[in-house]
């Protein structure tokens, strides 16, 4: 039985792709449920840190005894280089989870991190396409990252909480060109990794 705490298996994607067992989580929210890094920390010994603006989430993280650090801060203005040094991490990180509201803030946080010189094995970027924002932040992120050597490999990610709604595409996943990963669809990626409703245990509504 596979286990995932993410909304759309982002944690399993990171485990599948990352050669470097570290992460930065932009927009942490709850400590366990629908969290993209709890599995990495708990089962795979990833090191890293998370940034979350909502102060009330801090108590939830303490109650769940998360080992890696949570910063309560504005992710757009956050000093990621300072946090990397404080947590004894390298400038190359395994996984970047980028998910704050609204998508223009998510995009600006991504720009700030990449332009600071931090690199990653893989990135999951929430673009909220189903919300029909005025700008296509998926394309914007892909074009921004292309000169830095990142390739969009899955760009039709939808939530996996019932009822499934495949029209609510909300996220794009990218890998660095140094990582061997063939672009595919979200469903084919799940099929290729033998992921289905019968063999995955998802943590729902446990906050």
GUVEXFI-49730 format. One record per atom (N, C-alpha, C, O): z, y negated, x; atom name. Coordinates in pm, whole numbers. Example, Ala and Ser with C-alpha at 12.3 -4.5 7.8 and 13.67 -1.06 7.14 Angstrom:
2
RODO      Z      Y      X atomo
RODO    780    569   1319     N
RODO    780    450   1230    CA
RODO    780    330   1320     C
RODO    846    332   1424     O
RODO    708    225   1285     N
RODO    714    106   1367    CA
RODO    787     -3   1290     C
RODO    804   -114   1341     O
//
This chain:
207
RODO      Z      Y      X atomo
RODO      0    119     84     N
RODO      0      0      0    CA
RODO      0   -125     88     C
RODO     90   -145    170     O
RODO   -103   -208     70     N
RODO   -109   -336    140    CA
RODO    -17   -436     69     C
RODO     14   -420    -49     O
RODO     25   -536    141     N
RODO    111   -639     82    CA
RODO     55   -775    118     C
RODO     15   -799    232     O
RODO     52   -865     21     N
RODO      8  -1002     46    CA
RODO     97  -1097    -33     C
RODO    132  -1071   -148     O
RODO    132  -1207     30     N
RODO    211  -1310    -37    CA
RODO    125  -1431    -72     C
RODO    171  -1521   -143     O
RODO      1  -1434    -23     N
RODO    -88  -1547    -46    CA
RODO   -151  -1542   -183     C
RODO   -152  -1438   -249     O
RODO   -204  -1654   -226     N
RODO   -270  -1662   -356    CA
RODO   -401  -1583   -356     C
RODO   -438  -1524   -458     O
RODO   -470  -1581   -243     N
RODO   -600  -1513   -235    CA
RODO   -617  -1434   -106     C
RODO   -727  -1428    -50     O
RODO   -510  -1374    -59     N
RODO   -513  -1285     59    CA
RODO   -539  -1359    190     C
RODO   -587  -1299    286     O
RODO   -507  -1487    194     N
RODO   -526  -1561    318    CA
RODO   -447  -1500    433     C
RODO   -493  -1500    547     O
RODO   -328  -1449    403     N
RODO   -246  -1389    509    CA
RODO   -314  -1264    567     C
RODO   -309  -1243    688     O
RODO   -376  -1183    483     N
RODO   -445  -1063    533    CA
RODO   -571  -1100    612     C
RODO   -605  -1033    709     O
RODO   -638  -1207    571     N
RODO   -752  -1257    647    CA
RODO   -708  -1298    787     C
RODO   -774  -1263    886     O
RODO   -598  -1372    797     N
RODO   -547  -1416    928    CA
RODO   -508  -1297   1015     C
RODO   -538  -1296   1134     O
RODO   -442  -1199    957     N
RODO   -404  -1079   1032    CA
RODO   -530  -1007   1083     C
RODO   -532   -958   1195     O
RODO   -631  -1003    999     N
RODO   -757   -935   1032    CA
RODO   -833  -1004   1145     C
RODO   -899   -938   1225     O
RODO   -824  -1137   1151     N
RODO   -907  -1215   1242    CA
RODO   -835  -1256   1370     C
RODO   -896  -1254   1478     O
RODO   -709  -1293   1361     N
RODO   -641  -1360   1472    CA
RODO   -620  -1271   1595     C
RODO   -568  -1160   1585     O
RODO   -661  -1322   1707     N
RODO   -627  -1260   1835    CA
RODO   -498  -1321   1890     C
RODO   -428  -1259   1970     O
RODO   -468  -1442   1846     N
RODO   -349  -1514   1890    CA
RODO   -248  -1516   1777     C
RODO   -280  -1563   1667     O
RODO   -128  -1468   1799     N
RODO    -29  -1451   1692    CA
RODO     58  -1576   1676     C
RODO    180  -1573   1695     O
RODO    -10  -1685   1641     N
RODO     58  -1811   1614    CA
RODO    -10  -1877   1495     C
RODO   -122  -1843   1460     O
RODO     60  -1974   1433     N
RODO      1  -2043   1319    CA
RODO     55  -2185   1306     C
RODO    162  -2218   1356     O
RODO    -23  -2267   1236     N
RODO     21  -2396   1182    CA
RODO    -11  -2393   1033     C
RODO   -124  -2363    994     O
RODO     89  -2425    951     N
RODO     71  -2424    806    CA
RODO     86  -2565    751     C
RODO    194  -2623    753     O
RODO    -24  -2620    703     N
RODO    -26  -2755    647    CA
RODO    -16  -2743    495     C
RODO   -112  -2704    429     O
RODO     99  -2777    441     N
RODO    124  -2758    299    CA
RODO    190  -2624    275     C
RODO    125  -2529    233     O
RODO    320  -2615    303     N
RODO    389  -2486    302    CA
RODO    431  -2443    163     C
RODO    421  -2325    129     O
RODO    478  -2537     82     N
RODO    529  -2509    -53    CA
RODO    646  -2410    -45     C
RODO    739  -2430     34     O
RODO    643  -2304   -127     N
RODO    754  -2209   -132    CA
RODO    756  -2121     -8     C
RODO    654  -2101     58     O
RODO    874  -2069     22     N
RODO    894  -1992    146    CA
RODO    826  -1856    144     C
RODO    783  -1807    248     O
RODO    816  -1794     25     N
RODO    765  -1656     17    CA
RODO    645  -1647    -76     C
RODO    534  -1619    -31     O
RODO    666  -1670   -205     N
RODO    558  -1651   -304    CA
RODO    446  -1751   -282     C
RODO    469  -1870   -265     O
RODO    323  -1699   -284     N
RODO    202  -1780   -264    CA
RODO    206  -1857   -132     C
RODO    149  -1965   -120     O
RODO    273  -1800    -36     N
RODO    282  -1862     96    CA
RODO    188  -1788    192     C
RODO    183  -1665    191     O
RODO    116  -1863    273     N
RODO     14  -1802    360    CA
RODO     67  -1750    493     C
RODO     -6  -1684    566     O
RODO    193  -1780    525     N
RODO    242  -1742    658    CA
RODO    365  -1650    657     C
RODO    405  -1601    762     O
RODO    425  -1628    540     N
RODO    545  -1544    537    CA
RODO    516  -1403    590     C
RODO    592  -1351    672     O
RODO    408  -1342    545     N
RODO    372  -1208    592    CA
RODO    352  -1207    743     C
RODO    395  -1114    811     O
RODO    286  -1310    795     N
RODO    258  -1317    939    CA
RODO    389  -1320   1018     C
RODO    404  -1253   1119     O
RODO    483  -1401    969     N
RODO    613  -1413   1035    CA
RODO    696  -1287   1019     C
RODO    756  -1239   1116     O
RODO    699  -1232    898     N
RODO    791  -1124    864    CA
RODO    749   -989    922     C
RODO    832   -917    977     O
RODO    621   -955    910     N
RODO    575   -822    951    CA
RODO    500   -820   1084     C
RODO    496   -717   1151     O
RODO    440   -934   1122     N
RODO    352   -934   1238    CA
RODO    401  -1021   1353     C
RODO    332  -1037   1454     O
RODO    521  -1078   1338     N
RODO    587  -1150   1446    CA
RODO    507  -1270   1496     C
RODO    512  -1303   1614     O
RODO    433  -1336   1405     N
RODO    365  -1460   1442    CA
RODO    469  -1569   1463     C
RODO    570  -1575   1392     O
RODO    445  -1656   1559     N
RODO    525  -1776   1579    CA
RODO    447  -1896   1528     C
RODO    324  -1896   1531     O
RODO    518  -1997   1481     N
RODO    449  -2115   1433    CA
RODO    541  -2209   1361     C
RODO    664  -2199   1369     O
RODO    481  -2302   1288     N
RODO    560  -2397   1209    CA
RODO    481  -2440   1086     C
RODO    358  -2429   1081     O
RODO    555  -2490    988     N
RODO    496  -2533    862    CA
RODO    535  -2677    834     C
RODO    640  -2725    877     O
RODO    446  -2746    761     N
RODO    471  -2886    723    CA
RODO    462  -2896    571     C
RODO    364  -2850    511     O
RODO    564  -2955    510     N
RODO    569  -2967    364    CA
RODO    633  -3101    329     C
RODO    737  -3137    382     O
RODO    569  -3173    238     N
RODO    617  -3307    203    CA
RODO    734  -3304    104     C
RODO    819  -3392    108     O
RODO    739  -3203     16     N
RODO    839  -3199    -90    CA
RODO    976  -3157    -36     C
RODO    994  -3044      8     O
RODO   1070  -3249    -38     N
RODO   1201  -3225     22    CA
RODO   1276  -3110    -44     C
RODO   1352  -3039     23     O
RODO   1256  -3090   -173     N
RODO   1330  -2986   -246    CA
RODO   1294  -2845   -200     C
RODO   1369  -2751   -226     O
RODO   1181  -2829   -131     N
RODO   1141  -2696    -84    CA
RODO   1229  -2647     32     C
RODO   1234  -2527     60     O
RODO   1297  -2739    100     N
RODO   1375  -2703    218    CA
RODO   1484  -2602    184     C
RODO   1506  -2507    259     O
RODO   1552  -2622     72     N
RODO   1659  -2530     32    CA
RODO   1602  -2390      6     C
RODO   1664  -2290     41     O
RODO   1484  -2384    -57     N
RODO   1420  -2256    -83    CA
RODO   1390  -2182     47     C
RODO   1407  -2061     55     O
RODO   1346  -2254    148     N
RODO   1318  -2193    278    CA
RODO   1446  -2141    343     C
RODO   1448  -2034    403     O
RODO   1553  -2218    331     N
RODO   1681  -2175    389    CA
RODO   1735  -2052    317     C
RODO   1788  -1962    381     O
RODO   1720  -2048    184     N
RODO   1767  -1933    107    CA
RODO   1692  -1805    144     C
RODO   1749  -1697    144     O
RODO   1565  -1819    174     N
RODO   1483  -1704    211    CA
RODO   1487  -1672    360     C
RODO   1420  -1580    406     O
RODO   1565  -1749    435     N
RODO   1590  -1723    577    CA
RODO   1462  -1710    659     C
RODO   1447  -1619    740     O
RODO   1370  -1804    637     N
RODO   1251  -1808    719    CA
RODO   1291  -1838    863     C
RODO   1375  -1924    889     O
RODO   1230  -1766    957     N
RODO   1266  -1780   1099    CA
RODO   1198  -1899   1164     C
RODO   1261  -1973   1240     O
RODO   1070  -1918   1134     N
RODO    996  -2027   1197    CA
RODO   1024  -2159   1126     C
RODO   1070  -2161   1012     O
RODO    998  -2267   1193     N
RODO   1046  -2397   1151    CA
RODO    963  -2460   1040     C
RODO    841  -2450   1039     O
RODO   1032  -2526    946     N
RODO    970  -2607    843    CA
RODO   1001  -2754    871     C
RODO   1116  -2792    888     O
RODO    896  -2836    874     N
RODO    912  -2980    887    CA
RODO    888  -3043    750     C
RODO    785  -3019    687     O
RODO    982  -3124    704     N
RODO    963  -3200    581    CA
RODO    902  -3334    623     C
RODO    969  -3422    676     O
RODO    771  -3346    597     N
RODO    698  -3463    647    CA
RODO    564  -3476    576     C
RODO    517  -3381    513     O
RODO    505  -3592    587     N
RODO    369  -3616    538    CA
RODO    271  -3551    636     C
RODO    263  -3592    752     O
RODO    198  -3451    591     N
RODO    112  -3373    679    CA
RODO     -3  -3454    736     C
RODO    -57  -3420    842     O
RODO    -43  -3562    669     N
RODO   -153  -3645    719    CA
RODO   -107  -3728    838     C
RODO   -185  -3752    931     O
RODO     17  -3771    837     N
RODO     69  -3858    945    CA
RODO    154  -3781   1047     C
RODO    208  -3841   1140     O
RODO    166  -3653   1031     N
RODO    253  -3570   1113    CA
RODO    202  -3563   1257     C
RODO     82  -3563   1281     O
RODO    297  -3555   1354     N
RODO    263  -3543   1496    CA
RODO    258  -3394   1534     C
RODO    360  -3335   1570     O
RODO    140  -3336   1526     N
RODO    124  -3192   1551    CA
RODO    142  -3158   1699     C
RODO    193  -3050   1731     O
RODO    101  -3245   1786     N
RODO    118  -3219   1930    CA
RODO    267  -3211   1965     C
RODO    308  -3121   2038     O
RODO    345  -3302   1913     N
RODO    489  -3300   1937    CA
RODO    550  -3170   1885     C
RODO    634  -3110   1952     O
RODO    508  -3127   1766     N
RODO    563  -3004   1708    CA
RODO    522  -2881   1788     C
RODO    601  -2788   1803     O
RODO    401  -2880   1840     N
RODO    357  -2770   1927    CA
RODO    448  -2759   2049     C
RODO    488  -2649   2087     O
RODO    480  -2871   2109     N
RODO    569  -2871   2225    CA
RODO    709  -2828   2187     C
RODO    772  -2751   2259     O
RODO    760  -2877   2072     N
RODO    895  -2842   2028    CA
RODO    910  -2692   1999     C
RODO   1019  -2636   2012     O
RODO    800  -2629   1961     N
RODO    805  -2487   1926    CA
RODO    748  -2397   2035     C
RODO    726  -2278   2012     O
RODO    724  -2454   2153     N
RODO    677  -2379   2270    CA
RODO    548  -2301   2242     C
RODO    534  -2185   2279     O
RODO    455  -2368   2173     N
RODO    326  -2308   2143    CA
RODO    219  -2364   2235     C
RODO    239  -2467   2301     O
RODO    106  -2298   2240     N
RODO     -8  -2345   2317    CA
RODO    -97  -2432   2229     C
RODO    -80  -2437   2107     O
RODO   -192  -2500   2292     N
RODO   -285  -2583   2218    CA
RODO   -391  -2500   2145     C
RODO   -464  -2551   2060     O
RODO   -400  -2372   2179     N
RODO   -485  -2283   2100    CA
RODO   -394  -2198   2012     C
RODO   -304  -2129   2060     O
RODO   -419  -2205   1882     N
RODO   -336  -2140   1780    CA
RODO   -422  -2036   1709     C
RODO   -543  -2052   1698     O
RODO   -358  -1931   1660     N
RODO   -434  -1829   1589    CA
RODO   -487  -1876   1454     C
RODO   -607  -1868   1429     O
RODO   -398  -1924   1369     N
RODO   -435  -1950   1229    CA
RODO   -391  -2088   1185     C
RODO   -278  -2130   1209     O
RODO   -482  -2159   1119     N
RODO   -451  -2286   1053    CA
RODO   -470  -2269    904     C
RODO   -581  -2239    858     O
RODO   -363  -2288    828     N
RODO   -370  -2292    683    CA
RODO   -364  -2437    640     C
RODO   -267  -2507    668     O
RODO   -469  -2484    572     N
RODO   -480  -2626    537    CA
RODO   -486  -2639    385     C
RODO   -589  -2609    323     O
RODO   -375  -2683    323     N
RODO   -367  -2682    177    CA
RODO   -264  -2784    129     C
RODO   -148  -2750    109     O
RODO   -308  -2908    110     N
RODO   -223  -3009     48    CA
RODO   -303  -3075    -64     C
RODO   -419  -3038    -88     O
RODO   -244  -3170   -132     N
RODO   -311  -3234   -245    CA
RODO   -322  -3385   -220     C
RODO   -234  -3445   -159     O
RODO   -433  -3445   -267     N
RODO   -560  -3388   -313    CA
RODO   -646  -3348   -193     C
RODO   -601  -3362    -80     O
RODO   -769  -3298   -215     N
RODO   -848  -3245   -103    CA
RODO   -887  -3347      3     C
RODO   -912  -3310    117     O
RODO   -892  -3475    -32     N
RODO   -921  -3574     72    CA
RODO   -808  -3579    173     C
RODO   -832  -3605    291     O
RODO   -684  -3556    129     N
RODO   -571  -3549    223    CA
RODO   -578  -3422    307     C
RODO   -549  -3425    427     O
RODO   -618  -3311    244     N
RODO   -635  -3187    320    CA
RODO   -739  -3205    429     C
RODO   -720  -3162    543     O
RODO   -849  -3270    394     N
RODO   -955  -3295    492    CA
RODO   -906  -3387    604     C
RODO   -935  -3361    721     O
RODO   -834  -3492    570     N
RODO   -787  -3585    673    CA
RODO   -687  -3518    767     C
RODO   -689  -3544    887     O
RODO   -600  -3431    713     N
RODO   -508  -3357    799    CA
RODO   -586  -3267    894     C
RODO   -552  -3258   1012     O
RODO   -690  -3200    843     N
RODO   -775  -3115    927    CA
RODO   -838  -3196   1039     C
RODO   -837  -3154   1155     O
RODO   -894  -3312   1007     N
RODO   -957  -3399   1107    CA
RODO   -856  -3439   1214     C
RODO   -886  -3432   1333     O
RODO   -737  -3480   1172     N
RODO   -635  -3523   1268    CA
RODO   -597  -3411   1364     C
RODO   -581  -3434   1484     O
RODO   -584  -3290   1312     N
RODO   -544  -3176   1394    CA
RODO   -653  -3140   1495     C
RODO   -624  -3121   1613     O
RODO   -776  -3131   1449     N
RODO   -886  -3093   1537    CA
RODO   -912  -3201   1642     C
RODO   -933  -3170   1759     O
RODO   -910  -3326   1600     N
RODO   -935  -3435   1695    CA
RODO   -821  -3453   1794     C
RODO   -838  -3518   1897     O
RODO   -705  -3395   1764     N
RODO   -593  -3397   1860    CA
RODO   -614  -3295   1971     C
RODO   -537  -3292   2068     O
RODO   -717  -3211   1959     N
RODO   -747  -3114   2063    CA
RODO   -689  -2976   2040     C
RODO   -688  -2893   2132     O
RODO   -640  -2949   1920     N
RODO   -584  -2818   1888    CA
RODO   -697  -2729   1836     C
RODO   -777  -2773   1754     O
RODO   -703  -2606   1883     N
RODO   -808  -2513   1840    CA
RODO   -746  -2389   1777     C
RODO   -627  -2362   1792     O
RODO   -831  -2312   1705     N
RODO   -781  -2201   1624    CA
RODO   -879  -2083   1628     C
RODO   -999  -2101   1651     O
RODO   -826  -1964   1605     N
RODO   -911  -1848   1581    CA
RODO   -976  -1858   1443     C
RODO  -1095  -1832   1428     O
RODO   -895  -1897   1342     N
RODO   -948  -1907   1206    CA
RODO   -876  -2015   1128     C
RODO   -764  -2054   1160     O
RODO   -945  -2063   1024     N
RODO   -894  -2171    939    CA
RODO   -922  -2135    794     C
RODO  -1033  -2095    760     O
RODO   -821  -2151    707     N
RODO   -846  -2147    563    CA
RODO   -825  -2288    510     C
RODO   -720  -2349    533     O
RODO   -926  -2339    440     N
RODO   -928  -2480    398    CA
RODO   -945  -2488    247     C
RODO  -1047  -2445    193     O
RODO   -845  -2545    178     N
RODO   -853  -2558     33    CA
RODO   -931  -2683     -3     C
RODO   -890  -2795     28     O
RODO  -1046  -2663    -70     N
RODO  -1135  -2774   -104    CA
RODO  -1137  -2805   -253     C
RODO  -1189  -2909   -294     O
RODO  -1080  -2716   -336     N
RODO  -1065  -2738   -481    CA
RODO  -1198  -2770   -549     C
RODO  -1205  -2861   -632     O
RODO  -1303  -2696   -516     N
RODO  -1435  -2723   -573    CA
RODO  -1438  -2714   -725     C
RODO  -1511  -2788   -790     O
RODO  -1359  -2622   -782     N
RODO  -1363  -2604   -928    CA
RODO  -1312  -2726  -1002     C
RODO  -1337  -2740  -1122     O
RODO  -1242  -2815   -932     N
RODO  -1191  -2938   -994    CA
RODO  -1299  -3045  -1010     C
RODO  -1277  -3147  -1074     O
RODO  -1418  -3020   -951     N
RODO  -1532  -3114   -959    CA
RODO  -1498  -3253   -907     C
RODO  -1521  -3354   -974     O
RODO  -1442  -3257   -786     N
RODO  -1415  -3385   -722    CA
RODO  -1546  -3455   -688     C
RODO  -1651  -3391   -680     O
RODO  -1540  -3584   -668     N
RODO  -1661  -3661   -640    CA
RODO  -1727  -3619   -511     C
RODO  -1850  -3628   -498     O
RODO  -1650  -3572   -414     N
RODO  -1704  -3527   -287    CA
RODO  -1690  -3376   -272     C
RODO  -1594  -3316   -319     O
RODO  -1787  -3316   -205     N
RODO  -1784  -3173   -176    CA
RODO  -1711  -3155    -44     C
RODO  -1770  -3166     64     O
RODO  -1580  -3126    -53     N
RODO  -1499  -3119     68    CA
RODO  -1521  -2989    145     C
RODO  -1488  -2982    263     O
RODO  -1575  -2889     80     N
RODO  -1612  -2768    154    CA
RODO  -1722  -2800    255     C
RODO  -1708  -2772    374     O
RODO  -1832  -2859    206     N
RODO  -1942  -2896    295    CA
RODO  -1897  -2996    400     C
RODO  -1937  -2988    516     O
RODO  -1814  -3091    359     N
RODO  -1766  -3193    451    CA
RODO  -1686  -3130    566     C
RODO  -1702  -3168    682     O
RODO  -1600  -3034    533     N
RODO  -1520  -2966    635    CA
RODO  -1608  -2880    726     C
RODO  -1590  -2879    847     O
RODO  -1703  -2809    667     N
RODO  -1793  -2724    745    CA
RODO  -1872  -2809    845     C
RODO  -1883  -2773    962     O
RODO  -1927  -2920    799     N
RODO  -2006  -3007    887    CA
RODO  -1920  -3071    994     C
RODO  -1964  -3086   1108     O
RODO  -1799  -3108    959     N
RODO  -1709  -3167   1059    CA
RODO  -1674  -3066   1168     C
RODO  -1671  -3101   1286     O
RODO  -1649  -2942   1129     N
RODO  -1603  -2840   1225    CA
RODO  -1714  -2780   1309     C
RODO  -1688  -2723   1415     O
RODO  -1838  -2791   1262     N
RODO  -1950  -2726   1331    CA
RODO  -1960  -2765   1479     C
RODO  -1977  -2676   1563     O
RODO  -1951  -2893   1516     N
RODO  -1959  -2928   1659    CA
RODO  -1844  -2873   1743     C
RODO  -1855  -2865   1866     O
RODO  -1735  -2836   1679     N
RODO  -1620  -2780   1749    CA
RODO  -1628  -2627   1760     C
RODO  -1536  -2563   1810     O
RODO  -1738  -2570   1712     N
RODO  -1761  -2427   1729    CA
RODO  -1711  -2339   1616     C
RODO  -1691  -2219   1636     O
RODO  -1689  -2396   1497     N
RODO  -1641  -2316   1384    CA
RODO  -1754  -2284   1288     C
RODO  -1845  -2365   1266     O
RODO  -1747  -2165   1230     N
RODO  -1849  -2117   1138    CA
RODO  -1783  -2080   1006     C
RODO  -1680  -2012   1004     O
RODO  -1843  -2124    895     N
RODO  -1793  -2083    763    CA
RODO  -1836  -1939    739     C
RODO  -1955  -1908    740     O
RODO  -1738  -1851    717     N
RODO  -1769  -1709    700    CA
RODO  -1747  -1660    557     C
RODO  -1810  -1563    514     O
RODO  -1658  -1725    483     N
RODO  -1637  -1693    342    CA
RODO  -1615  -1825    268     C
RODO  -1518  -1896    296     O
RODO  -1703  -1857    175     N
RODO  -1690  -1988    110    CA
RODO  -1685  -1980    -42     C
RODO  -1716  -2078   -111     O
RODO  -1646  -1865    -95     N
RODO  -1638  -1850   -241    CA
RODO  -1505  -1787   -283     C
RODO  -1502  -1698   -368     O
RODO  -1397  -1833   -222     N
RODO  -1265  -1775   -248    CA
RODO  -1210  -1826   -382     C
RODO  -1214  -1946   -410     O
RODO  -1160  -1733   -462     N
RODO  -1100  -1768   -591    CA
RODO   -961  -1704   -601     C
RODO   -933  -1609   -528     O
RODO   -874  -1753   -690     N
RODO   -738  -1699   -701    CA
RODO   -740  -1555   -751     C
RODO   -827  -1515   -828     O
RODO   -642  -1477   -706     N
RODO   -635  -1336   -744    CA
RODO   -519  -1307   -838     C
RODO   -477  -1191   -850     O
RODO   -467  -1408   -904     N
RODO   -365  -1384  -1005    CA
RODO   -431  -1370  -1141     C
RODO   -517  -1451  -1177     O
RODO   -392  -1268  -1216     N
RODO   -455  -1242  -1344    CA
RODO   -426  -1356  -1443     C
RODO   -317  -1412  -1441     O
RODO   -522  -1390  -1531     N
RODO   -657  -1330  -1533    CA
RODO   -744  -1389  -1422     C
RODO   -745  -1510  -1402     O
RODO   -817  -1304  -1351     N
RODO   -905  -1352  -1246    CA
RODO  -1011  -1444  -1307     C
RODO  -1069  -1413  -1411     O
RODO  -1036  -1555  -1243     N
RODO  -1141  -1646  -1288    CA
RODO  -1228  -1678  -1167     C
RODO  -1195  -1765  -1086     O
RODO  -1339  -1608  -1156     N
RODO  -1425  -1621  -1039    CA
RODO  -1498  -1755  -1035     C
RODO  -1563  -1787   -935     O
RODO  -1489  -1833  -1142     N
RODO  -1550  -1966  -1140    CA
RODO  -1461  -2069  -1071     C
RODO  -1507  -2178  -1037     O
RODO  -1333  -2035  -1051     N
RODO  -1239  -2131   -990    CA
RODO  -1241  -2118   -837     C
RODO  -1137  -2094   -774     O
RODO  -1358  -2135   -780     N
RODO  -1370  -2131   -634    CA
RODO  -1301  -2254   -576     C
RODO  -1330  -2367   -614     O
RODO  -1210  -2230   -484     N
RODO  -1125  -2340   -439    CA
RODO  -1103  -2345   -288     C
RODO  -1030  -2432   -240     O
RODO  -1162  -2253   -212     N
RODO  -1128  -2249    -70    CA
RODO  -1244  -2195     15     C
RODO  -1325  -2115    -32     O
RODO  -1249  -2242    140     N
RODO  -1348  -2198    238    CA
RODO  -1274  -2146    361     C
RODO  -1176  -2207    405     O
RODO  -1319  -2032    415     N
RODO  -1258  -1973    535    CA
RODO  -1354  -1980    651     C
RODO  -1473  -1951    636     O
RODO  -1302  -2019    767     N
RODO  -1384  -2038    886    CA
RODO  -1324  -1967   1006     C
RODO  -1203  -1948   1013     O
RODO  -1408  -1927   1098     N
RODO  -1361  -1870   1225    CA
RODO  -1429  -1942   1339     C
RODO  -1536  -2000   1323     O
RODO  -1365  -1937   1455     N
RODO  -1427  -1993   1576    CA
RODO  -1537  -1900   1622     C
RODO  -1529  -1779   1604     O
RODO  -1640  -1957   1680     N
RODO  -1757  -1878   1723    CA
RODO  -1722  -1772   1827     C
RODO  -1800  -1679   1848     O
RODO  -1607  -1784   1891     N
RODO  -1565  -1684   1989    CA
RODO  -1513  -1556   1921     C
RODO  -1494  -1454   1988     O
RODO  -1490  -1563   1790     N
RODO  -1441  -1448   1713    CA
RODO  -1560  -1380   1645     C
RODO  -1640  -1446   1578     O
RODO  -1570  -1251   1661     N
RODO  -1678  -1178   1597    CA
RODO  -1645  -1154   1450     C
RODO  -1553  -1078   1418     O
RODO  -1720  -1217   1362     N
RODO  -1696  -1204   1218    CA
RODO  -1826  -1242   1146     C
RODO  -1873  -1355   1158     O
RODO  -1882  -1148   1073     N
RODO  -2008  -1171   1003    CA
RODO  -1983  -1241    870     C
RODO  -1903  -1194    790     O
RODO  -2051  -1354    844     N
RODO  -2035  -1422    715    CA
RODO  -2061  -1328    598     C
RODO  -2152  -1245    602     O
RODO  -1981  -1342    494     N
RODO  -1990  -1252    380    CA
RODO  -1934  -1322    257     C
RODO  -1895  -1438    264     O
RODO  -1930  -1252    146     N
RODO  -1867  -1307     26    CA
RODO  -1722  -1260     19     C
RODO  -1683  -1165     87     O
RODO  -1644  -1327    -63     N
RODO  -1504  -1291    -79    CA
RODO  -1490  -1148   -130     C
RODO  -1408  -1071    -80     O
RODO  -1569  -1112   -229     N
RODO  -1561   -977   -285    CA
RODO  -1604   -871   -185     C
RODO  -1540   -766   -176     O
RODO  -1710   -896   -110     N
RODO  -1754   -798    -11    CA
RODO  -1652   -782    100     C
RODO  -1630   -672    151     O
RODO  -1588   -893    139     N
RODO  -1483   -884    241    CA
RODO  -1370   -795    192     C
RODO  -1319   -712    268     O
RODO  -1329   -812     66     N
RODO  -1225   -726     11    CA
RODO  -1270   -580      9     C
RODO  -1194   -490     46     O
RODO  -1392   -557    -34     N
RODO  -1444   -420    -39    CA
RODO  -1450   -358    100     C
RODO  -1413   -242    119     O
RODO  -1497   -434    197     N
RODO  -1509   -383    334    CA
RODO  -1374   -347    394     C
RODO  -1365   -260    482     O
RODO  -1268   -412    347     N
RODO  -1133   -386    398    CA
RODO  -1051   -300    302     C
RODO   -929   -291    313     O
RODO  -1121   -237    207     N
RODO  -1057   -146    111    CA
RODO   -942   -212     36     C
RODO   -837   -151     13     O
RODO   -963   -338     -1     N
RODO   -862   -412    -77    CA
RODO   -905   -414   -223     C
RODO  -1015   -458   -256     O
RODO   -817   -368   -310     N
RODO   -844   -371   -453    CA
RODO   -713   -378   -529     C
RODO   -605   -375   -469     O
RODO   -722   -388   -660     N
RODO   -602   -405   -742    CA
RODO   -505   -288   -729     C
RODO   -384   -307   -743     O
RODO   -555   -171   -703     N
RODO   -470    -53   -700    CA
RODO   -393    -35   -569     C
RODO   -293     36   -565     O
RODO   -440    -99   -460     N
RODO   -373    -75   -332    CA
RODO   -310   -199   -271     C
RODO   -270   -198   -155     O
RODO   -302   -305   -349     N
RODO   -238   -425   -294    CA
RODO   -121   -467   -383     C
RODO   -133   -477   -505     O
RODO    -11   -492   -318     N
RODO    110   -538   -386    CA
RODO    119   -690   -366     C
RODO    140   -737   -254     O
RODO    105   -766   -475     N
RODO    114   -910   -464    CA
RODO    249   -958   -519     C
RODO    297   -906   -619     O
RODO    307  -1055   -454     N
RODO    434  -1110   -496    CA
RODO    406  -1226   -592     C
RODO    348  -1327   -552     O
RODO    447  -1213   -717     N
RODO    413  -1312   -818    CA
RODO    537  -1380   -873     C
RODO    637  -1316   -905     O
RODO    528  -1513   -882     N
RODO    629  -1593   -950    CA
RODO    771  -1570   -898     C
RODO    868  -1585   -973     O
RODO    782  -1534   -773     N
RODO    915  -1517   -714    CA
RODO    941  -1635   -620     C
RODO    901  -1633   -503     O
RODO   1008  -1736   -671     N
RODO   1033  -1856   -596    CA
RODO   1179  -1868   -558     C
RODO   1219  -1965   -493     O
//
